[in-house]
Amino acid sequence: MSASPHGTDGHDLDVDVAEAELAVPELTPDDLSAARVEGPVDLTGPAPARHRPLRGRWLADALSARARMISALLAGSLAYVIVDIFVQGPLTQLDILVQRWDGEAQFPALSDAAWIYDKLGQRSVLVPILLVVAGVFARRHRTWRPVVLAMVSFLVLNVVVGAMKILIGRAETETGSVDVLAGGVIFPSGHSSNMVLSGGLIIYLFWRYAEDPPLRRLTVLIAALTTVTILTSLFIGSHWLTDLVAGVLVGGLLLQLVILFDRATARYRDNPPTLFGRRLLFFARLESDRH
């Protein structure tokens, strides 16, 4: 069994899932009623609950009320930013004002350092760090799940951010135009979205697998690095402000989705399905034996 204080993810179980399902005793009506009134799992707590039936309220079980509220706020904020850049609202006007500041002209000594740090937001730097962290936890707990989560996050980030860049097509800052559908590939910022998603997933992996994770220090570090990344992009003029803000929102939403994927799949492997699911499996095996 895993040594993680937060429970196992089901990869170290030797018993076949299908056989385990048939081995579960029949549930009484009282058991079903008790299962329905159980509260959601809170990811902010010290440890996730184990061996709870996966019911119709799988989303409430997989994400806490606080996590669902954060996801809704992120989605609503991202929608507002997208609408604003299309109608060139107040946030877009703020873009124009911020872009008038030429940081490199005012502080030329910082220019080289800014361009070097700007590369830290690239996937070529953060993704290897994430993979190293995932690999260490995978080896320690003898499960591929941390590596799978890291790879899934990398894939999802590239697909979602890349698709948004192409579809929205916002003009580059060098053109001086804030128009969308102009053939640019600048919105949302891959730098800020990568910082939030990769950094947030590193924090989540520590929470999930480390015995005494320094969550507060890691959170402060990732937040500080993300802030510096945004300021650096504004300093060298590589992004509009709303590009960077949208990148943070997209990264936060994708992080929630990756966590949801982990919680939902881990709970399915750790918990037997309902009585209805066991009966379906029973009849499927009878049908297979006939053929």
N, C-alpha and C positions, 0 to 999 in steps of 0.2 A: 504493500500500500504506500501511497505517496506520503512524504514527510511534511507536506505543506500544511500549515495551520488552517488553511482555507478549504481543506477537503481535496479529494481526488477529482480528476476529470474523466475517470472511467476507462482510461487506456490500460491500466494495470490490472484489470479484472480478467481472470482466465476463463470464466464461465461464459458460454455463448449467450448472446443477448436473447435470442429466440427461446433457448432452453430456460433462461432465467425468467422469461415472461410466463411460461407455463408453470413454473415452480411457485409463482406467487399465489397465495390462497385466495379463495373467493372473497370479495368485499361485501359486507353487509350494508343495508341502507343507512345504518348509523354511521358507518365508516365513510360512506359517500357524502353524507350531510356534513360531517366534520371536516372533510377535505375541502368542501366548497367555501367554508367560512374562514379558512386559513388566510392570513394576511400575505401581502406581497413580500418578496425577498428584497431587503434593502442593501444595495451594493456599498453604501457608505458605512455599514456596520462592520464588526470585526471579522465575521466569517459567514459565508453563505450556508443556508440550510441544506441538508442532504436527505435523500430518501423520501422526498415529497412527491406525490403523484403529479404528473404533468396534465393539467386540466385545460378547460377552455380558456381560462384567464392566463394563458402562457405569457402574454406581454407584461401583465401586471406582476407575474411571478419572476420574469427575467430581469425587468428593470424596476427600480424603486420609483415611488411617486416623485421624488426629487429629480431623478434622472429623466423621467418623462416630461417634467416641467421644463428642465433645461433644454431637452431636445425640441420642445415646442417653441421656446424662446429663440433658439438658434435658427430654426426653420422660418419663423416669422420675421426675424431680423434680416435673414438672407433674402427672403422674398421682397422686403422693403427696399433693400439696397439695389436689387436687380431692377425693380420698377423705377427707382430713382434715376439710375443711369440711362434708362430708356427714355424717360420724360425729361431728363436733365433738370432734376429738382434741386433742392437745397444742398444735398450731399455732393452732387456733381459740381455745383458752384464752389463748394469748399475745396474740391479737388483742384480747381483752377487757381484758387488763392494759394493753396499749399505749394503747388508746382512752381509758382513764381519765385519761391525761395531757392536760391542756388547755393547749396551747402558747399559744394566743391570750390566755388569761387571765393566764398568767405573763409573757408578753412582748408586750404589746399594741402596742408601737411597731413590731414587725416584721409586724404583721398585714397592712397594706396592701401591703407589699413581697412578702409571701408569696403573696397572692392574684394579684398581677401576674405573679410568676414561675410560678405554677401554670398560667397560660395558655400558657407556653412548651411545655408538654407536649401542647398541643392540635395537631391536624393543620393548623389554619389558619396555624401559625407554622413548624413544621418541614418540612411538605411543600413549601411554596414554596422554602425553602432547598435542599431535595433536588432539586427541579426545576431550579433555577438551576445547581447543580453538574452535573446530568445534561445540561442544555442546553449548557453550556460544553464539556464533553467531546464531546458529539454533534457540535457544530459543528467542533471542532478535528480530530476524526477522521473526519468525514463519514459518520456512521452514526447511525441512530435507536435503536440498542440501549440506550444509557444511559437515554434517555427512556422507552423501553418498560419497562425494569426498574423505574424509579421509579413508573410508572403501575401496573404489575403489583403492586408491593409495597403501594401505596396501596389498590388494590382488594382484595387478599387480606387486608390488615389489617382493613378495614371489615367484610368478610364474616365472617371467622373470629371476631374479637373481638365483633362484634355478635351473631352466632349464639350464642356462649358466654354472653354476658350474658343473653340472652333465655331460653335453655334452663336455665341454672343458677338464675337469678332470685334472687340473694342479696339479703337485706334491706339497706337503706341504713343508714349509721352513725347517722343521726339517730334511728332507731327504737330503737337500743340492742339490737337482736336480730341474732344471727349466723346465723339460719336461712337455708336455701336453699329454692328453689321457693316463695319468698314474694312474687314479682312485682317484685323489685328488678332494677336493671340496673347493678350495681356491680362484678361479678366477671367477668373479670379487669379490671385497670385499663387503660384505653386510653392514659392518660398514660405509664405506664412502658413499655408495649409499643411505643408509637409512638416513644419515645426510643431504645429499643434497635434497632428495625427501621430507622427512618430514619437514625439516626446510624451504625449498622453498615453500611448500604448506601452512605452517603457515603464511609466508609472503604474499602469494597470498590471503589467506582468510582475512587477515587484510586489504589488498588493496581493496578487493571485498566488505567487509561488514562494516569496521570501518569508522567512520566519519572523524577522523583525525589520520590516521595510522602513526606510527613512522617507516616508511619503511627503511630509511637509517640506523637507529640504529639497526633494526632487521637484515638487510642484513649484516652489519658489524659483528654482534654477531654470526650469523649462519656461515659466512665465517671463523671467528676466531675459532669457535668450530670444524668445519670441518678440518681446518689446524692442530689443536692440536690433533684431532683424528688420522689423517694420521701420524703425528710425533710419537704419542704414539704407534701405531701399529708397526712402524719401530723400536722404542726403545725396545719393548719387542720381536720383531722378529716374530710376528704372520702372517705377510703378506710380499710378495714381493712388491716392489714399484709399479710395473705395475698393480698389483691387486688393489691397492688403487686408482691409477689414473683411471683405467677402472671403478671402482665403482662410482667415481665422475661423469664420463661421462654417465654411465647408469642412475644414479639418475637424472642427468640433462635432459636426453632424456625422461625419464618417467614423470618428472615434466611437460615438454612441452606437452606430450600426455594427462595428466590429465587436464591441463588448456584448451587444445583444446576440450576435451570432455565437459568440463563445458561451454565453450563459444558456442560450436555448439548446445548443447541441450538447453541451456538457450535461445539462439536466435530463435530456432525453436518454443519454447513455447511462446516467446514474440511477434513474428512476424507472420502474416498470410502467408500461402503458396501462390504460384503464381496462376494466373488465371487458368492455366492448372490443378493445383492440386484441385482447387475448382470445376472444371467441372468433374474431376474424382470422387470426393466425391458425386456430384449431381447424376451422373449416377449409382454409387454404391447404393445410397439410393433408386433410382427408381427400380433397380433390386431386392433389398431387399423387397420392397413393393409388387412386383409381387408374391413373394413366401410367 
